[in-house]
Amino acid sequence: MLKVGLTGGIGAGKSEVSRLLAGYGAVIVDADRIAREVVEPGTPGLAAVVAAFGESVLTEGGALDRPKLGAIVFSDPEKLRILNSIVHPLVGARSVELESAAGADAIVVHDVPLLAENGLAPLYDLVVVVDAAPQTQLARLTGLRGMAEAEARARMAAQATREQRLAVATLVIDNDGPLEALEPQVRKVWETLTDRAARAGA
C-alpha cells in the first residue's frame, strides 16, 4: 500500500485533483467528507460541538449550521483550535478504518486540507501539494464560490501559508492556470505514484 497525502489551500483546486486521481484508480480518503460525517445529527461529535459552542450552531432541524459555525471559528483562532480538538481525532480514527479496508496493493490518497498545519506529512509515503497563488485562490473563492472577500481572506489566513505547504511537498501540482492544464499534471503524478508503488512492492 502506498499512502499519499494530498493537500492545498482553499480555492487551490485540491478537490478537482482528488476527483481525477479517483478516476485513475486511487482510493480516496476525504478528510472534509469524514469531518461532515462525524458531526451528523445523533453523533457524539455533534454533541461535543454543541457542548463547546452552544445550540445556536444548530439548524432548526438539529443539524450543524456550518456557515454559522464557520463565521465563529474562522475569526477566532482559539475557537478554531477548540473545534479542531473535537473533530480531528474523530476524523483520524475514521481515516484509519477506511485505509485499513483498502487492498494491500492500493494507492490510498488522503485528501487533507490541514495537512501542513497539523504536521501530518510524516504519516505518508509522500505528499502532493496543489499550489496556486493567493490572488488566484481569492479570485476563485469570491468568483466561483460567491464568498465575500473578507470571509475568503479570513479562511485563507486560518490556513498554512503557501510556503509552509510547499515545504512539506514531495510533488507539486501547479494549478494557477486553466482547468485543461491540470489534467496532464495529475496524470503525470499518477504515473509517479504507480511507479513508486510498484517499486515498493517489488
C-alpha positions as CSV (number, residue, x, y, z in Angstrom):
1,M,0.0,0.0,0.0
2,L,1.2,3.5,-0.9
3,K,0.0,6.2,1.4
4,V,-0.2,9.6,-0.2
5,G,-1.1,12.9,1.5
6,L,-2.9,15.4,-0.8
7,T,-3.3,19.0,0.3
8,G,-3.7,22.5,-0.9
9,G,-5.0,25.9,0.3
10,I,-8.7,26.7,0.0
11,G,-9.5,27.5,-3.6
12,A,-6.3,25.9,-4.9
13,G,-8.2,23.1,-6.7
14,K,-7.4,20.1,-4.5
15,S,-10.9,18.6,-4.8
16,E,-10.6,18.5,-8.6
17,V,-7.2,16.8,-8.3
18,S,-8.7,14.3,-5.9
19,R,-11.5,13.6,-8.4
20,L,-9.1,13.0,-11.2
21,L,-6.9,10.7,-9.1
22,A,-10.0,8.7,-8.1
23,G,-10.7,8.3,-11.8
24,Y,-7.3,6.8,-12.3
25,G,-7.9,4.2,-9.5
26,A,-6.7,5.9,-6.3
27,V,-8.6,5.0,-3.1
28,I,-9.6,8.5,-1.8
29,V,-9.9,9.1,2.0
30,D,-11.6,12.6,2.1
31,A,-11.0,14.3,5.4
32,D,-13.6,17.0,4.7
33,R,-16.3,14.5,3.9
34,I,-15.4,12.5,7.0
35,A,-15.4,15.7,9.0
36,R,-19.0,16.2,7.9
37,E,-20.0,12.6,8.8
38,V,-18.6,12.7,12.3
39,V,-20.8,15.7,13.3
40,E,-24.1,14.4,11.7
41,P,-27.2,14.5,13.9
42,G,-27.0,11.9,16.6
43,T,-23.2,11.5,16.7
44,P,-21.0,12.1,19.7
45,G,-19.1,14.6,17.6
46,L,-22.1,16.9,17.1
47,A,-22.9,16.6,20.8
48,A,-19.4,17.7,21.6
49,V,-19.6,20.7,19.2
50,V,-22.9,21.8,20.8
51,A,-21.4,21.5,24.3
52,A,-18.5,23.7,23.2
53,F,-20.3,26.3,21.1
54,G,-24.0,26.2,22.2
55,E,-27.2,25.2,20.4
56,S,-27.1,28.4,18.3
57,V,-24.8,26.5,15.9
58,L,-27.7,24.1,15.1
59,T,-30.3,24.5,12.3
60,E,-34.0,24.3,13.2
61,G,-33.8,20.6,12.1
62,G,-31.0,19.8,14.5
63,A,-28.1,19.6,12.0
64,L,-24.9,21.6,12.3
65,D,-25.2,25.1,10.8
66,R,-21.9,25.1,9.0
67,P,-21.9,28.7,7.8
68,K,-22.8,30.0,11.3
69,L,-20.1,27.8,13.0
70,G,-17.6,28.9,10.3
71,A,-18.3,32.5,10.9
72,I,-17.5,31.9,14.6
73,V,-14.3,29.9,14.3
74,F,-12.6,31.4,11.3
75,S,-12.4,34.8,13.0
76,D,-11.2,33.5,16.4
77,P,-8.1,31.2,16.4
78,E,-8.9,29.9,19.9
79,K,-12.4,28.8,18.9
80,L,-10.9,27.2,15.8
81,R,-8.5,25.3,18.0
82,I,-11.3,24.1,20.2
83,L,-13.3,22.9,17.1
84,N,-10.3,21.1,15.7
85,S,-9.6,19.4,19.0
86,I,-13.1,17.8,18.8
87,V,-13.2,17.0,15.1
88,H,-9.6,16.0,14.2
89,P,-9.4,12.9,16.4
90,L,-12.7,11.6,15.1
91,V,-11.6,12.2,11.5
92,G,-8.2,10.5,12.2
93,A,-9.9,7.4,13.6
94,R,-12.3,7.0,10.7
95,S,-9.5,7.6,8.2
96,V,-7.5,4.7,9.6
97,E,-10.6,2.5,9.3
98,L,-11.0,3.4,5.6
99,E,-7.3,3.0,4.8
100,S,-7.3,-0.5,6.5
101,A,-10.2,-1.5,4.3
102,A,-8.2,-0.8,1.1
103,G,-6.3,-3.6,-0.6
104,A,-2.6,-4.3,0.1
105,D,-1.6,-3.0,-3.3
106,A,-3.8,0.1,-3.2
107,I,-2.7,3.7,-3.7
108,V,-4.5,5.4,-0.9
109,V,-4.7,9.2,-1.2
110,H,-5.6,11.0,2.0
111,D,-7.3,14.3,0.9
112,V,-6.3,16.5,3.9
113,P,-6.8,20.3,3.8
114,L,-4.9,20.9,7.0
115,L,-2.0,18.5,6.4
116,A,0.7,21.2,6.8
117,E,-1.0,23.0,9.7
118,N,-1.2,19.8,11.8
119,G,2.2,18.4,11.0
120,L,0.8,15.3,9.3
121,A,3.4,14.9,6.5
122,P,5.3,12.1,8.3
123,L,2.2,9.9,8.2
124,Y,2.5,9.5,4.4
125,D,5.0,7.9,2.0
126,L,4.8,11.2,0.0
127,V,2.9,14.4,-0.1
128,V,1.3,16.0,-3.1
129,V,0.6,19.8,-2.8
130,V,-1.8,21.5,-5.2
131,D,-0.4,25.0,-5.4
132,A,-2.0,28.3,-6.5
133,A,-1.1,31.9,-5.9
134,P,-3.0,33.6,-3.1
135,Q,-4.6,36.0,-5.6
136,T,-5.8,33.0,-7.7
137,Q,-7.3,31.4,-4.5
138,L,-9.1,34.7,-3.7
139,A,-10.5,35.1,-7.2
140,R,-11.9,31.6,-7.2
141,L,-13.4,31.9,-3.7
142,T,-15.1,35.2,-4.5
143,G,-16.0,34.5,-8.1
144,L,-16.8,30.7,-8.2
145,R,-18.0,30.2,-4.7
146,G,-19.5,33.6,-4.1
147,M,-17.8,34.3,-0.8
148,A,-17.4,37.8,0.5
149,E,-13.8,38.9,0.1
150,A,-13.4,39.4,3.9
151,E,-14.6,35.9,4.6
152,A,-12.4,34.5,1.9
153,R,-9.4,36.3,3.3
154,A,-10.2,35.0,6.8
155,R,-10.4,31.4,5.6
156,M,-7.1,31.7,3.8
157,A,-5.4,33.4,6.8
158,A,-6.6,30.5,9.0
159,Q,-4.6,28.0,6.9
160,A,-0.9,27.5,6.4
161,T,1.0,29.8,4.2
162,R,1.9,28.8,0.6
163,E,5.5,28.5,1.7
164,Q,4.6,26.2,4.6
165,R,2.7,23.8,2.3
166,L,5.4,23.7,-0.3
167,A,7.9,22.9,2.4
168,V,6.3,19.5,3.0
169,A,5.7,18.7,-0.6
170,T,7.2,15.7,-2.4
171,L,5.4,16.5,-5.6
172,V,3.8,19.9,-6.6
173,I,0.9,20.4,-9.0
174,D,0.7,24.0,-10.3
175,N,-3.0,24.9,-10.5
176,D,-2.7,28.6,-11.3
177,G,-3.8,28.1,-14.8
178,P,-6.9,26.9,-16.6
179,L,-8.6,23.6,-15.8
180,E,-7.3,22.0,-19.0
181,A,-3.7,22.5,-17.8
182,L,-4.4,20.5,-14.7
183,E,-5.3,17.0,-16.1
184,P,-1.9,16.4,-17.7
185,Q,-0.1,17.2,-14.5
186,V,-2.3,14.9,-12.5
187,R,-1.8,12.1,-15.0
188,K,2.0,12.6,-14.6
189,V,1.7,12.5,-10.8
190,W,-0.4,9.3,-11.0
191,E,2.3,7.7,-13.1
192,T,4.9,8.6,-10.5
193,L,2.7,7.1,-7.8
194,T,2.1,3.9,-9.6
195,D,5.8,3.6,-10.3
196,R,6.6,4.2,-6.6
197,A,4.0,1.7,-5.5
198,A,5.4,-0.9,-8.0
199,R,9.0,-0.5,-6.8
200,A,7.9,-0.6,-3.1
201,G,6.1,-3.9,-3.8
202,A,8.9,-5.5,-5.8
